């Protein structure tokens, strides 16, 4: 079977990377909407239009299930695309619940795009679990642009993060929740500037497990059919990636993500 994984940009490769570990047997279509990235600075109406188009494109390519590997797209559009397309659509959301469960007497910092940070979906999630008001939310749109430009380390990254956190005492936090899949590329920098015992949490493992369970429980595939290794086709907006240099760059991004998993 074929599964579509969609993001506004290259952040969703981190979700694809984990899905390929958890569910390596299926074929994937990865769609990065590079023509319209970053979503975090768009209107909700614009985002819904982009997501609708991308999901329709992936369905036309034969995808039987879709993963919105984008917190912003999930917040703005998942209900709409589920109703319209009638196939399993898995979303992603900041891993607030496990972060609060692990934080003990310290605080939780959630970083996200501006749209995710202000949408009711995140605030409702926080209110559901944050009984002691331990969660702080910081929008960090600049990290999406840095990731899209392939800038993952160095002074430009450090200066941006330090500026965003200027009003915070980082020693107050035991949990850092990555509320945007683009942020996974910066785990090594976050690890350097936070105390050694900080836990950096993203939602990709949970999404990959949910994806596997969903396609089995809905009868799209059986455990017996899960064998071998599938393939991946990459698209930037509606354009299939076939250029050798660009495919090598995507390979390098996967290699960086593999290193980030080991932190």
Buried (B, 14 or more C-beta within 10 A) or exposed (E): BBBBBBBBBBBBBBBBBBBBEBBEBBBBBBBBBBEBBBBBBBEBEBBBBBBBBBBEBBBEBEBBBBBBBBBBBBBBBBEBBBEBBEBBBBBBBBBBBBBBEBBEEBBBBBBBBBBBBBBEBBBEBBEEBBEEEBBBBBBBBBBBBBBBEEBBBEEEBBEBBEEBBEEEEBEEBBBBBBBBBBBBBBBBBBBEEBEEEBBBBBBBBBBBBBBBEBBBEEEBBEEEEBEEEBEBBBBBBEEEBEEEEEEEEBEEBBEBBEEBBEE
